[in-house]
């Protein structure tokens, strides 16, 4: 029995898995707040194609997902993903108020961060 579609599907899954679980370089504050006047969508995957799970408003607090820093439990090694459609865009995984992914940063000629650390 042959499954010719399994190999491409397995490759696509492996690529998405590796892109999704690439971590940021430095531990950051676990608590961040939305820095976007129009708000942010929580998505099911790190892409504009991900199902919209919820909408956050400017100033809402989120909890970043990832491995806790060994020396400071208020910091986390975040789960950051590059957008496959826009190489200047990065997504970050959150665990609260609802688990999912939000657009974190856009680089390029007009860089902007959509999440900033809580004060």
N, C-alpha and C positions, 0 to 999 in steps of 0.2 A: 504494500500500500504506500503510495507516494503523496506527499503533501507539499506541492510546489510553492504554495503561498506562505508556508510557515517560515521559510528562511528570510524573505524580505520583512515579514512582520516581526520576527525575532530581532533582526538588525535594527528596525525602526524603534522597537521597545528598548533595546540596549542603548541606542543613541539618546533617546529621551531620558532614560534612567540616568545615564552618566551626566547629561547636561543639567538635569534637575538637581542632582546631589553634589554638584561642585560647590564647595564652601567658599565663603569669603576669606580674606587673608587674616584679619585681626578680630578678636572678640569685641563685640559691641554691646551697648546697653540692651537688655532684653525688652525694655519698655520704649516704644517709639510712638509718635503721634503723627497724624495725617497733616501734611503741609501742602494741600492742594485745594484751592478755593472751590473747585467743582466736585471735590470728593474723589474717592477711589473705589473701584469695584474689586471685591474679593472674587477671584476666579478659581476654578477647579484644577487648572494647570497653568504653568507660567507662559501664558500666551493670550492674546486678545481673542483667540478662538476658544479658550476655556469657558465653560459654562459660568455665568454670573451667579454667584452664591449669595452675595449681599452687597450693600453699598455703604461705604463709610463716609462721614462728613468731615470737613476740615476741623482739626482739633481732637477728633476721636483717637483714643489710645488703642494700640495693638501690642500683642506680645509676639516677638519674633520666635520662630521655631529654630531648633538646632541644638548642638551639644553645648551644655553648660561649661563655662570656663572653670578650670580646676581651682583657681585661686580666688574667684569672685563669682558667686552664684547669681548675681544680678546681671552678669554678662553672658553672652552666648556666641558661639561660632555659627554665624548665620548660614542658611541654605540659600545661596544666590544662584540664579539661572540667567543666562543670556537669552534674549529673545531671538528665535530663529528667523523671524521676518525682518527685524530691525536691529542691526548689530550695535547700535548705540544705546539700546534699552536693556535694563536689567530688572528682573523680578526677584522678589524675596518671599520665602515661605513664612506664614504666620500661624500661630496656634490659637489665638483669641483676638477678637471676640468670636470668630468663626474660623476654623482651619481652612487654609487655602493659600493662594498666592496673590500678591499685589504688586503693581508696578512700583519699583523702588527708586530707580534713577534713570535719567536719560542724559547721555553725554552729547558729543558733537559740538556744534557751534554755539548752542544755547543750553549749557548743562543745567539740570534742575534735579533736586532731590524731593521726592514726594513723601518721604518719611524722614522725620528728624527725631533725635533722642528726646525722651521726656526730661523735664527739668526737675 
